[in-house]
Amino acid sequence: MARKVYAQYEAVSAVVPGEGGYHAAIAVKALVDAGAPRFHKILDGQRFSKAFEADDAASQALEQLADVDADGELVWA
């Protein structure tokens, strides 16, 4: 698991289970008034057979994340 902190949010590598495997994702949670995290599936079309493989891919993608905007959307470099 990888983690980055931005001005209003933190972003964490994550895994979303699905039919036929796992999806890489990035979970975004507000630093203030934090509720449940919001999961953003990334690497469209890719499924991983093992959860750790999806998390590794999400961790690598998180390195390319430039920011999280005011609406909690991912901003890529």
C-alpha atoms as a printed R data frame, in Angstrom:
   type eleno elety resid chain resno       x       y       z
1  ATOM     1    CA   MET     A     1   0.000   0.000   0.000
2  ATOM     2    CA   ALA     A     2   1.233   3.438  -0.943
3  ATOM     3    CA   ARG     A     3  -0.041   6.775   0.368
4  ATOM     4    CA   LYS     A     4   0.224  10.420  -0.678
5  ATOM     5    CA   VAL     A     5  -1.138  13.441   1.164
6  ATOM     6    CA   TYR     A     6  -2.348  16.573  -0.595
7  ATOM     7    CA   ALA     A     7  -3.801  19.870   0.664
8  ATOM     8    CA   GLN     A     8  -7.320  18.568   1.363
9  ATOM     9    CA   TYR     A     9  -7.129  14.829   0.685
10 ATOM    10    CA   GLU     A    10  -5.070  11.721   1.094
11 ATOM    11    CA   ALA     A    11  -4.800   9.154  -1.682
12 ATOM    12    CA   VAL     A    12  -4.020   5.490  -1.033
13 ATOM    13    CA   SER     A    13  -3.402   2.606  -3.408
14 ATOM    14    CA   ALA     A    14  -6.288   0.163  -3.241
15 ATOM    15    CA   VAL     A    15  -7.855  -2.941  -4.725
16 ATOM    16    CA   VAL     A    16 -11.455  -3.425  -5.846
17 ATOM    17    CA   PRO     A    17 -12.578  -7.041  -6.180
18 ATOM    18    CA   GLY     A    18 -14.622  -7.833  -9.244
19 ATOM    19    CA   GLU     A    19 -15.788 -10.618 -11.434
20 ATOM    20    CA   GLY     A    20 -12.779 -12.526 -12.662
21 ATOM    21    CA   GLY     A    21 -10.156 -10.811 -10.542
22 ATOM    22    CA   TYR     A    22  -9.153  -7.509  -9.018
23 ATOM    23    CA   HIS     A    23  -8.947  -3.927 -10.263
24 ATOM    24    CA   ALA     A    24  -6.251  -1.449  -9.287
25 ATOM    25    CA   ALA     A    25  -7.738   1.622  -7.637
26 ATOM    26    CA   ILE     A    26  -6.899   4.750  -5.718
27 ATOM    27    CA   ALA     A    27  -8.966   5.558  -2.640
28 ATOM    28    CA   VAL     A    28  -9.406   9.236  -1.813
29 ATOM    29    CA   LYS     A    29 -10.436  10.477   1.614
30 ATOM    30    CA   ALA     A    30 -10.800  14.031   2.894
31 ATOM    31    CA   LEU     A    31  -8.371  15.043   5.615
32 ATOM    32    CA   VAL     A    32 -11.040  17.137   7.404
33 ATOM    33    CA   ASP     A    33 -14.584  15.910   7.999
34 ATOM    34    CA   ALA     A    34 -13.497  12.578   6.617
35 ATOM    35    CA   GLY     A    35 -16.223  10.156   5.675
36 ATOM    36    CA   ALA     A    36 -15.889   6.946   3.737
37 ATOM    37    CA   PRO     A    37 -13.161   6.892   1.110
38 ATOM    38    CA   ARG     A    38 -14.104   7.216  -2.552
39 ATOM    39    CA   PHE     A    39 -12.597   4.558  -4.800
40 ATOM    40    CA   HIS     A    40 -11.407   5.404  -8.310
41 ATOM    41    CA   LYS     A    41 -10.713   2.370 -10.512
42 ATOM    42    CA   ILE     A    42  -7.633   2.979 -12.629
43 ATOM    43    CA   LEU     A    43  -5.866   1.134 -15.455
44 ATOM    44    CA   ASP     A    44  -9.095   0.554 -17.381
45 ATOM    45    CA   GLY     A    45  -9.418  -2.861 -18.913
46 ATOM    46    CA   GLN     A    46  -6.780  -4.469 -16.736
47 ATOM    47    CA   ARG     A    47  -7.716  -7.187 -14.262
48 ATOM    48    CA   PHE     A    48  -5.337  -8.920 -11.947
49 ATOM    49    CA   SER     A    49  -5.708 -12.466 -10.702
50 ATOM    50    CA   LYS     A    50  -4.177 -11.674  -7.317
51 ATOM    51    CA   ALA     A    51  -4.975  -8.743  -5.027
52 ATOM    52    CA   PHE     A    52  -1.309  -7.953  -4.338
53 ATOM    53    CA   GLU     A    53  -0.693  -7.589  -8.094
54 ATOM    54    CA   ALA     A    54  -3.489  -5.020  -8.364
55 ATOM    55    CA   ASP     A    55  -2.154  -3.143  -5.324
56 ATOM    56    CA   ASP     A    56   1.370  -3.107  -6.786
57 ATOM    57    CA   ALA     A    57  -0.011  -1.618 -10.015
58 ATOM    58    CA   ALA     A    58  -2.022   0.960  -8.050
59 ATOM    59    CA   SER     A    59   1.063   1.878  -6.000
60 ATOM    60    CA   GLN     A    60   3.061   2.499  -9.171
61 ATOM    61    CA   ALA     A    61   0.247   4.582 -10.672
62 ATOM    62    CA   LEU     A    62  -0.027   6.605  -7.461
63 ATOM    63    CA   GLU     A    63   3.510   7.853  -8.081
64 ATOM    64    CA   GLN     A    64   2.161   9.601 -11.229
65 ATOM    65    CA   LEU     A    65  -0.714  11.277  -9.391
66 ATOM    66    CA   ALA     A    66  -0.094  15.033  -9.311
67 ATOM    67    CA   ASP     A    67  -2.974  16.118  -7.083
68 ATOM    68    CA   VAL     A    68  -6.561  15.590  -5.974
69 ATOM    69    CA   ASP     A    69  -8.827  18.495  -6.931
70 ATOM    70    CA   ALA     A    70 -11.399  20.210  -4.696
71 ATOM    71    CA   ASP     A    71 -14.078  17.713  -5.799
72 ATOM    72    CA   GLY     A    72 -11.946  14.686  -4.894
73 ATOM    73    CA   GLU     A    73 -11.097  13.834  -8.507
74 ATOM    74    CA   LEU     A    74  -7.676  12.540  -9.479
75 ATOM    75    CA   VAL     A    75  -5.308  14.911 -11.327
76 ATOM    76    CA   TRP     A    76  -2.602  13.060 -13.244
77 ATOM    77    CA   ALA     A    77   0.864  14.432 -14.026
